[in-house]
Amino acid sequence: MAVNEEKLGERFLFTQAFLYALFPIIIHYGVGRMPAILYAGISTVIAGIILFFHFLWKRNLNRIFNRKVILPMIGVTLFIVIFPSLLIFTGTKSTSAINTALLLQIEILFALIICGIFFKEKMTKIKIFGALLLFAGGILLVSNGTIEIHRGDLLILMGTFMYPFGNICAKKALKVVSPSILLCFRAFFGGMTLLIISFFTESWRADYFISIKDVLILLVNGFFVMFLAKILWYEGLKRVDVTKATAIGVAFPPALSFLLAIIFFKEAPTFYQIGGFFLIMMGLFVMTRQRKIRVKKAEEEFSLRDSQDHP
């Protein structure tokens, strides 16, 4: 039974990884068809509405408004939805799909730096080496062989810098509320805020929603990427150990996004993009390997204590 559950968890995670790999591809297409903030807002609200009606049907709507975690949930909404969406969706409009796909992975580097500085997490040599590989890959992508800093790439990096702060708030909120409640709150209120910002800063036209293809891509982004992928991640995480889940959920999507960008947009990758891709993948491998070693040592220590307690 345990084996079947683990296999099911792996399927959840691989499906989630494939859906999340579509994220940079879909937003790159979407922001080329309509204003970036409007597209981000509608996509996010779709996920929020789905979860909102789920709680309405279950008659658990009152659980969304939990006063104990209202501030952490607002923090999640600001640092995972609003600020990153404004920066990343806008940045994607003026860079390539390949760069978008790969630069999003630099979040791991920012998380390492922020947690090391503010939360005193141990900085091992392996962690530092993996961080340097990620940094070098990001530099190659942003510079593309020149000293010029591209605006779109810089905006995406600024957006990914916000994520660790949101995840810190999420850890506090998840001690009290379920992941689905947190997802509903951040998607609905974050999406509505983005729509309000878009209304005052961008021009809206009815023809954005006439094309069936454009409406379909919004639904795909809102339902499959921003809603279903998140649910699958948590379902997989319940059935698979953290090391394997991280390897599938973190290391797999950028490689797939890289290939999908080449296929869908017929973007011929430059030498620097290929170099950045391999450096980032090596950095992700080192970081996930570090987790695997740490978990293995913890399991060995636990087994030793257990054998001593039960001779």
PAGUDREN-133138 format. One line per field, with one value per residue: residue number from 0; x, y, z of N, C-alpha, C in turn; chain. Coordinates in steps of 0.05 Angstrom, whole numbers, always signed. Layout:
// PAGUDREN-133138
nr = (NUM/...)
n.xx = (X/...)
n.yy = (Y/...)
n.zz = (Z/...)
ca.xx = (X/...)
ca.yy = (Y/...)
ca.zz = (Z/...)
c.xx = (X/...)
c.yy = (Y/...)
c.zz = (Z/...)
kette = (A/...)
This chain:
// PAGUDREN-133138
nr = (0/1/2/3/4/5/6/7/8/9/10/11/12/13/14/15/16/17/18/19/20/21/22/23/24/25/26/27/28/29/30/31/32/33/34/35/36/37/38/39/40/41/42/43/44/45/46/47/48/49/50/51/52/53/54/55/56/57/58/59/60/61/62/63/64/65/66/67/68/69/70/71/72/73/74/75/76/77/78/79/80/81/82/83/84/85/86/87/88/89/90/91/92/93/94/95/96/97/98/99/100/101/102/103/104/105/106/107/108/109/110/111/112/113/114/115/116/117/118/119/120/121/122/123/124/125/126/127/128/129/130/131/132/133/134/135/136/137/138/139/140/141/142/143/144/145/146/147/148/149/150/151/152/153/154/155/156/157/158/159/160/161/162/163/164/165/166/167/168/169/170/171/172/173/174/175/176/177/178/179/180/181/182/183/184/185/186/187/188/189/190/191/192/193/194/195/196/197/198/199/200/201/202/203/204/205/206/207/208/209/210/211/212/213/214/215/216/217/218/219/220/221/222/223/224/225/226/227/228/229/230/231/232/233/234/235/236/237/238/239/240/241/242/243/244/245/246/247/248/249/250/251/252/253/254/255/256/257/258/259/260/261/262/263/264/265/266/267/268/269/270/271/272/273/274/275/276/277/278/279/280/281/282/283/284/285/286/287/288/289/290/291/292/293/294/295/296/297/298/299/300/301/302/303/304/305/306/307/308/309/310)
n.xx = (+17/+39/+77/+45/+21/+65/+80/+35/+41/+87/+68/+32/+69/+101/+63/+49/+98/+102/+59/+73/+119/+97/+83/+120/+118/+65/+53/+87/+65/+14/+22/+37/-10/-46/-50/+0/-8/-64/-72/-45/-77/-129/-118/-101/-146/-183/-165/-173/-229/-248/-230/-258/-313/-311/-303/-350/-388/-375/-389/-351/-334/-325/-277/-237/-228/-192/-174/-127/-86/-87/-51/-2/-24/-37/+15/+34/+1/+19/+75/+79/+40/+21/+66/+108/+79/+68/+120/+144/+108/+106/+161/+169/+146/+185/+228/+258/+222/+253/+292/+256/+237/+284/+306/+268/+282/+322/+302/+314/+366/+360/+327/+362/+401/+370/+347/+393/+415/+374/+349/+388/+403/+443/+501/+529/+587/+572/+522/+537/+568/+530/+497/+532/+537/+484/+481/+521/+498/+452/+476/+499/+452/+426/+464/+478/+526/+541/+554/+509/+449/+389/+323/+276/+295/+318/+272/+245/+281/+278/+225/+227/+259/+223/+194/+216/+205/+150/+142/+162/+123/+81/+95/+84/+29/+9/+12/-35/-78/-104/-69/-103/-139/-104/-85/-133/-145/-99/-100/-151/-156/-107/-110/-154/-134/-93/-123/-149/-105/-89/-134/-128/-79/-71/-96/-160/-192/-247/-237/-198/-220/-248/-226/-225/-180/-149/-180/-181/-127/-122/-156/-129/-81/-101/-131/-103/-47/-43/-79/-90/-38/-15/-46/-35/+19/+19/-11/+24/+68/+50/+54/+105/+175/+211/+259/+257/+211/+227/+269/+240/+200/+229/+277/+262/+222/+249/+283/+246/+215/+252/+259/+207/+200/+234/+208/+154/+159/+198/+248/+315/+364/+415/+487/+500/+452/+447/+492/+479/+434/+455/+489/+451/+420/+459/+469/+418/+418/+460/+440/+393/+418/+446/+404/+387/+431/+431/+380/+388/+429/+400/+362/+395/+415/+368/+354/+396/+389/+339/+351/+383/+347/+313/+335)
n.yy = (-24/+24/+31/+38/+86/+120/+118/+141/+192/+209/+212/+254/+295/+297/+311/+361/+387/+388/+421/+468/+480/+500/+551/+599/+597/+604/+654/+686/+684/+704/+758/+781/+787/+818/+872/+867/+868/+864/+814/+782/+792/+772/+718/+702/+714/+677/+628/+640/+646/+595/+566/+596/+586/+532/+531/+557/+520/+478/+502/+528/+579/+617/+603/+624/+676/+684/+714/+707/+697/+736/+778/+750/+725/+768/+785/+742/+749/+798/+790/+744/+744/+798/+838/+805/+790/+838/+853/+807/+791/+839/+844/+798/+813/+840/+806/+742/+679/+636/+660/+679/+630/+607/+646/+650/+609/+628/+643/+606/+617/+669/+656/+625/+664/+703/+673/+656/+704/+731/+691/+659/+609/+551/+558/+517/+490/+463/+486/+539/+531/+512/+557/+594/+573/+579/+635/+648/+626/+658/+709/+701/+696/+745/+782/+763/+761/+814/+878/+904/+914/+882/+906/+875/+825/+842/+860/+811/+784/+817/+807/+752/+757/+773/+728/+693/+723/+721/+666/+659/+685/+651/+603/+616/+626/+575/+545/+551/+553/+515/+494/+502/+542/+585/+590/+605/+655/+686/+684/+705/+757/+778/+776/+809/+858/+866/+872/+921/+955/+950/+972/+1026/+1038/+1014/+1005/+980/+936/+910/+872/+840/+796/+770/+733/+663/+632/+666/+671/+618/+609/+641/+614/+565/+581/+603/+560/+509/+521/+559/+541/+482/+460/+477/+450/+396/+395/+397/+351/+312/+321/+302/+247/+233/+234/+293/+303/+275/+298/+352/+346/+331/+371/+420/+416/+393/+425/+475/+454/+430/+474/+504/+472/+473/+527/+533/+500/+519/+575/+576/+595/+603/+582/+622/+620/+637/+632/+576/+563/+588/+558/+506/+517/+534/+488/+453/+479/+473/+417/+409/+435/+405/+356/+367/+370/+317/+290/+311/+294/+239/+232/+248/+208/+164/+176/+176/+122/+98/+118/+95/+40/+38/+50/+8/-49)
n.zz = (+0/+16/-24/-69/-55/-55/-109/-131/-109/-136/-188/-182/-171/-217/-255/-234/-241/-297/-309/-282/-311/-356/-342/-351/-407/-420/-397/-426/-476/-464/-446/-492/-518/-489/-440/-389/-332/-328/-351/-313/-268/-282/-291/-240/-209/-229/-208/-154/-152/-164/-118/-80/-90/-79/-23/-9/-25/+9/+55/+87/+88/+127/+149/+118/+134/+181/+238/+267/+231/+193/+181/+165/+119/+88/+79/+48/+3/-16/-26/-56/-95/-112/-116/-142/-189/-215/-229/-255/-296/-326/-338/-369/-417/-444/-453/-470/-475/-458/-424/-384/-364/-342/-308/-267/-233/-201/-154/-115/-101/-79/-36/-5/+9/+37/+79/+103/+122/+152/+182/+201/+179/+169/+130/+88/+54/+8/-3/-13/-58/-95/-96/-120/-171/-189/-188/-225/-271/-275/-284/-335/-366/-358/-376/-427/-455/-459/-427/-418/-381/-385/-385/-378/-359/-311/-283/-276/-242/-197/-184/-169/-125/-86/-71/-29/+19/+19/+25/+76/+106/+92/+118/+170/+168/+152/+197/+222/+185/+128/+67/+22/+38/+46/-7/-32/-8/-22/-78/-93/-68/-82/-138/-148/-131/-168/-214/-203/-201/-254/-281/-271/-294/-343/-410/-425/-470/-506/-545/-526/-504/-542/-577/-579/-569/-537/-491/-476/-463/-418/-383/-380/-355/-307/-284/-291/-282/-239/-201/-203/-207/-158/-120/-134/-121/-64/-53/-74/-41/+8/+2/-14/+3/+24/-2/-52/-73/-78/-115/-160/-165/-166/-196/-245/-275/-298/-338/-372/-386/-414/-460/-480/-492/-535/-572/-577/-587/-623/-611/-621/-579/-550/-543/-492/-465/-466/-437/-388/-375/-365/-321/-283/-278/-257/-209/-184/-180/-144/-99/-87/-79/-33/+4/+2/+24/+76/+95/+94/+132/+177/+180/+189/+240/+269/+264/+292/+344/+354/+353/+398/+438/+435/+446)
ca.xx = (+0/+57/+90/+25/+18/+89/+78/+14/+53/+106/+52/+22/+91/+109/+42/+52/+122/+96/+41/+88/+137/+82/+79/+134/+110/+38/+53/+101/+45/-8/+28/+39/-37/-61/-33/+12/-21/-91/-69/-38/-99/-150/-109/-101/-174/-195/-158/-186/-258/-251/-228/-279/-338/-306/-309/-378/-403/-369/-397/-328/-325/-316/-249/-218/-223/-182/-160/-100/-66/-94/-27/+15/-37/-33/+43/+36/-12/+36/+102/+78/+21/+20/+92/+121/+64/+73/+147/+150/+91/+116/+187/+166/+138/+208/+250/+250/+210/+275/+302/+236/+236/+308/+310/+250/+295/+341/+288/+327/+389/+351/+317/+386/+413/+352/+344/+419/+419/+353/+341/+412/+405/+471/+511/+549/+603/+556/+502/+550/+576/+505/+489/+550/+529/+459/+488/+536/+478/+436/+492/+500/+426/+420/+483/+478/+551/+547/+553/+483/+429/+363/+302/+257/+309/+321/+246/+240/+298/+266/+201/+234/+270/+201/+182/+224/+191/+123/+143/+166/+96/+65/+101/+70/+0/+3/+10/-62/-97/-96/-59/-125/-149/-83/-85/-157/-141/-78/-108/-174/-151/-84/-119/-171/-116/-79/-143/-153/-81/-90/-155/-119/-53/-71/-120/-176/-207/-265/-227/-180/-235/-264/-212/-228/-153/-139/-196/-172/-100/-127/-167/-107/-62/-115/-140/-82/-21/-45/-96/-86/-10/-10/-60/-20/+44/+13/-19/+48/+85/+39/+59/+133/+193/+217/+282/+248/+192/+243/+283/+220/+186/+247/+298/+251/+208/+264/+293/+223/+208/+273/+253/+181/+204/+246/+189/+130/+166/+219/+271/+341/+379/+442/+508/+499/+428/+453/+511/+464/+416/+470/+498/+428/+413/+479/+463/+395/+425/+476/+422/+376/+436/+451/+380/+387/+452/+422/+358/+399/+442/+380/+350/+414/+416/+343/+355/+415/+375/+318/+363/+393/+324/+299/+355)
ca.yy = (+0/+47/+34/+50/+114/+135/+120/+161/+218/+216/+221/+281/+314/+300/+327/+388/+397/+394/+444/+492/+486/+516/+578/+620/+596/+615/+683/+699/+686/+721/+786/+791/+790/+838/+884/+847/+867/+854/+785/+770/+795/+754/+690/+697/+714/+651/+608/+648/+641/+566/+559/+610/+570/+507/+535/+564/+495/+463/+518/+533/+605/+632/+595/+640/+701/+677/+737/+700/+696/+755/+792/+733/+719/+792/+784/+723/+761/+820/+781/+721/+750/+825/+849/+789/+790/+864/+854/+785/+793/+862/+837/+778/+826/+850/+787/+717/+658/+620/+675/+678/+603/+601/+666/+644/+590/+643/+645/+589/+632/+690/+643/+618/+688/+716/+656/+656/+730/+738/+668/+646/+582/+543/+560/+497/+494/+454/+506/+562/+524/+512/+585/+607/+563/+593/+663/+650/+622/+682/+730/+695/+701/+774/+797/+752/+767/+842/+890/+918/+900/+883/+914/+853/+806/+854/+859/+783/+779/+832/+793/+727/+765/+776/+702/+682/+737/+710/+639/+661/+691/+627/+583/+625/+622/+547/+533/+555/+548/+495/+505/+511/+568/+605/+594/+620/+683/+701/+686/+722/+785/+787/+780/+833/+881/+869/+883/+949/+969/+949/+990/+1054/+1041/+1002/+1008/+956/+935/+887/+852/+822/+772/+759/+709/+639/+624/+683/+663/+591/+611/+652/+592/+546/+593/+606/+534/+488/+529/+573/+526/+453/+454/+480/+428/+372/+396/+390/+323/+296/+324/+285/+219/+229/+248/+320/+302/+267/+319/+375/+340/+330/+396/+443/+412/+385/+446/+493/+440/+426/+501/+511/+458/+482/+553/+529/+487/+536/+601/+573/+612/+589/+591/+632/+606/+646/+619/+548/+562/+594/+535/+484/+525/+534/+460/+442/+491/+460/+390/+411/+442/+382/+336/+376/+362/+288/+282/+319/+277/+212/+232/+249/+181/+146/+183/+167/+93/+92/+123/+75/+14/+40/+51/-18/-69)
ca.zz = (+0/+17/-50/-87/-48/-64/-138/-136/-103/-157/-211/-175/-173/-245/-268/-225/-253/-325/-310/-274/-333/-376/-332/-366/-435/-422/-392/-448/-498/-455/-444/-519/-529/-473/-420/-371/-305/-333/-355/-287/-250/-290/-286/-211/-199/-237/-187/-129/-154/-162/-89/-65/-92/-65/+6/-7/-28/+33/+78/+104/+80/+151/+155/+103/+148/+207/+248/+277/+210/+172/+173/+148/+93/+72/+70/+25/-20/-26/-35/-75/-117/-123/-125/-163/-214/-228/-239/-272/-320/-341/-348/-390/-441/-459/-454/-484/-458/-447/-401/-364/-352/-326/-287/-244/-215/-184/-129/-95/-92/-61/-11/+10/+20/+56/+103/+117/+135/+171/+199/+211/+170/+165/+103/+83/+30/-15/-8/-25/-85/-111/-99/-139/-197/-196/-193/-251/-293/-277/-297/-364/-378/-357/-393/-454/-468/-459/-401/-416/-365/-399/-366/-373/-342/-284/-270/-267/-219/-175/-176/-155/-99/-67/-63/-2/+40/+19/+36/+105/+116/+88/+139/+194/+163/+149/+224/+231/+164/+108/+42/+4/+48/+39/-36/-39/+1/-37/-106/-96/-61/-98/-165/-149/-128/-194/-233/-196/-211/-284/-289/-270/-307/-370/-427/-429/-495/-507/-564/-512/-496/-565/-587/-563/-562/-515/-468/-469/-451/-392/-367/-375/-335/-281/-272/-291/-271/-213/-183/-202/-201/-130/-106/-140/-106/-36/-53/-77/-18/+29/-3/-22/+20/+16/-20/-78/-82/-86/-140/-182/-167/-170/-217/-270/-291/-315/-362/-390/-396/-434/-485/-490/-504/-561/-589/-582/-597/-643/-603/-622/-555/-554/-529/-465/-453/-462/-414/-364/-370/-353/-295/-265/-273/-240/-183/-173/-173/-120/-77/-80/-68/-6/+20/+3/+43/+102/+103/+98/+158/+198/+182/+202/+268/+281/+266/+313/+370/+357/+360/+425/+456/+433/+440)
c.xx = (+17/+70/+71/+21/+41/+88/+57/+25/+72/+90/+41/+45/+100/+89/+44/+76/+117/+79/+56/+109/+123/+79/+94/+126/+83/+38/+67/+82/+23/-2/+34/+12/-53/-42/-25/-2/-50/-91/-63/-62/-121/-142/-110/-129/-188/-190/-172/-216/-264/-251/-250/-305/-335/-313/-338/-395/-399/-379/-375/-317/-314/-287/-229/-210/-216/-164/-132/-78/-71/-69/-8/+3/-35/-5/+47/+24/+6/+61/+102/+60/+25/+46/+106/+106/+68/+100/+152/+134/+100/+143/+187/+160/+162/+232/+240/+237/+231/+286/+282/+236/+260/+312/+292/+263/+315/+328/+303/+352/+381/+341/+341/+398/+396/+350/+371/+424/+399/+345/+364/+414/+435/+479/+534/+564/+587/+535/+514/+558/+552/+495/+506/+543/+503/+464/+502/+517/+461/+450/+494/+474/+421/+438/+482/+503/+558/+546/+526/+464/+402/+341/+284/+270/+311/+295/+239/+256/+287/+241/+207/+246/+248/+191/+190/+209/+162/+122/+147/+139/+78/+70/+86/+40/-8/+3/-18/-83/-86/-85/-81/-137/-129/-83/-110/-154/-122/-87/-131/-168/-127/-93/-136/-155/-102/-99/-148/-130/-81/-111/-145/-93/-52/-97/-134/-192/-223/-253/-206/-193/-252/-252/-215/-201/-143/-154/-186/-145/-103/-137/-146/-88/-75/-121/-117/-57/-24/-62/-88/-57/-3/-22/-44/+6/+40/+5/+5/+66/+76/+48/+89/+151/+202/+239/+273/+229/+206/+257/+264/+209/+203/+265/+286/+238/+226/+275/+270/+215/+227/+266/+227/+183/+215/+226/+166/+137/+188/+242/+297/+357/+407/+462/+506/+474/+433/+472/+497/+446/+432/+481/+475/+420/+433/+475/+440/+401/+441/+459/+405/+393/+442/+428/+380/+407/+443/+400/+369/+413/+422/+367/+368/+416/+391/+343/+374/+403/+354/+328/+374/+370/+310/+319/+343)
c.yy = (+25/+52/+47/+79/+131/+139/+141/+189/+227/+225/+249/+302/+318/+316/+356/+402/+405/+419/+470/+500/+503/+545/+600/+620/+610/+645/+699/+703/+706/+750/+798/+796/+812/+850/+865/+845/+857/+824/+770/+770/+775/+725/+683/+696/+688/+630/+614/+642/+611/+557/+572/+595/+543/+510/+543/+539/+478/+477/+523/+561/+621/+626/+611/+665/+694/+700/+732/+701/+716/+770/+775/+728/+744/+794/+766/+735/+783/+809/+757/+727/+777/+835/+832/+790/+816/+864/+832/+786/+816/+856/+817/+790/+835/+832/+762/+698/+641/+634/+675/+652/+598/+621/+662/+625/+603/+648/+629/+603/+654/+679/+636/+642/+700/+699/+654/+681/+735/+716/+650/+616/+576/+544/+540/+503/+485/+474/+530/+556/+523/+540/+599/+598/+576/+622/+666/+645/+646/+705/+726/+702/+731/+789/+789/+760/+796/+853/+905/+901/+904/+887/+890/+832/+816/+854/+831/+776/+793/+818/+767/+733/+767/+750/+692/+696/+727/+682/+639/+667/+666/+606/+590/+619/+593/+532/+534/+547/+527/+509/+516/+537/+590/+611/+610/+649/+698/+705/+706/+751/+796/+793/+805/+859/+887/+881/+913/+966/+971/+969/+1019/+1059/+1031/+1007/+981/+958/+909/+865/+834/+795/+760/+733/+685/+629/+640/+676/+636/+592/+623/+630/+571/+556/+594/+579/+515/+496/+541/+559/+497/+446/+456/+458/+402/+372/+387/+361/+304/+297/+307/+256/+212/+245/+274/+320/+296/+288/+344/+370/+341/+358/+421/+439/+406/+407/+464/+479/+437/+453/+510/+498/+468/+509/+551/+518/+506/+562/+601/+592/+595/+599/+600/+616/+612/+634/+589/+545/+568/+571/+513/+492/+525/+506/+447/+453/+478/+431/+390/+417/+419/+359/+342/+367/+332/+278/+288/+301/+249/+211/+233/+222/+162/+151/+173/+136/+84/+96/+102/+48/+14/+39/+24/-39/-96)
c.zz = (+0/-9/-69/-81/-57/-95/-146/-131/-125/-182/-206/-180/-202/-261/-260/-238/-282/-326/-303/-296/-354/-368/-348/-396/-438/-417/-414/-472/-489/-455/-472/-532/-514/-453/-398/-345/-307/-336/-329/-269/-257/-284/-257/-200/-206/-216/-161/-129/-152/-132/-73/-66/-80/-35/+10/-8/-2/+58/+98/+98/+103/+158/+140/+118/+177/+217/+258/+256/+188/+162/+157/+121/+76/+62/+47/+0/-33/-40/-53/-99/-128/-134/-146/-190/-229/-242/-261/-298/-338/-353/-371/-417/-458/-457/-468/-464/-445/-422/-378/-349/-334/-303/-263/-224/-196/-156/-107/-84/-72/-35/+7/+24/+42/+82/+118/+133/+158/+191/+207/+203/+164/+136/+99/+57/+5/-23/-22/-53/-104/-116/-120/-167/-207/-204/-220/-274/-297/-291/-327/-378/-380/-376/-422/-470/-470/-431/-397/-399/-378/-378/-358/-354/-313/-269/-260/-243/-194/-165/-160/-128/-78/-56/-36/+21/+42/+31/+66/+118/+114/+109/+164/+191/+163/+176/+234/+210/+144/+83/+24/+12/+41/+9/-45/-32/-17/-66/-110/-91/-76/-127/-168/-147/-155/-215/-228/-206/-241/-294/-290/-286/-335/-384/-431/-455/-495/-525/-551/-507/-518/-575/-568/-553/-538/-489/-458/-454/-423/-373/-360/-354/-308/-268/-269/-277/-243/-193/-181/-195/-172/-113/-110/-124/-77/-34/-56/-53/+6/+27/-9/-3/+8/-5/-49/-90/-92/-113/-164/-187/-173/-194/-244/-287/-308/-340/-382/-402/-418/-460/-497/-503/-532/-581/-597/-595/-618/-637/-604/-598/-562/-538/-499/-451/-448/-438/-388/-355/-355/-325/-275/-258/-254/-211/-169/-164/-147/-96/-68/-69/-39/+13/+24/+24/+72/+113/+110/+125/+181/+202/+195/+232/+282/+285/+288/+341/+375/+365/+389/+446/+457/+426/+432)
kette = (A/A/A/A/A/A/A/A/A/A/A/A/A/A/A/A/A/A/A/A/A/A/A/A/A/A/A/A/A/A/A/A/A/A/A/A/A/A/A/A/A/A/A/A/A/A/A/A/A/A/A/A/A/A/A/A/A/A/A/A/A/A/A/A/A/A/A/A/A/A/A/A/A/A/A/A/A/A/A/A/A/A/A/A/A/A/A/A/A/A/A/A/A/A/A/A/A/A/A/A/A/A/A/A/A/A/A/A/A/A/A/A/A/A/A/A/A/A/A/A/A/A/A/A/A/A/A/A/A/A/A/A/A/A/A/A/A/A/A/A/A/A/A/A/A/A/A/A/A/A/A/A/A/A/A/A/A/A/A/A/A/A/A/A/A/A/A/A/A/A/A/A/A/A/A/A/A/A/A/A/A/A/A/A/A/A/A/A/A/A/A/A/A/A/A/A/A/A/A/A/A/A/A/A/A/A/A/A/A/A/A/A/A/A/A/A/A/A/A/A/A/A/A/A/A/A/A/A/A/A/A/A/A/A/A/A/A/A/A/A/A/A/A/A/A/A/A/A/A/A/A/A/A/A/A/A/A/A/A/A/A/A/A/A/A/A/A/A/A/A/A/A/A/A/A/A/A/A/A/A/A/A/A/A/A/A/A/A/A/A/A/A/A/A/A/A/A/A/A/A/A/A/A/A/A/A/A/A/A/A/A)
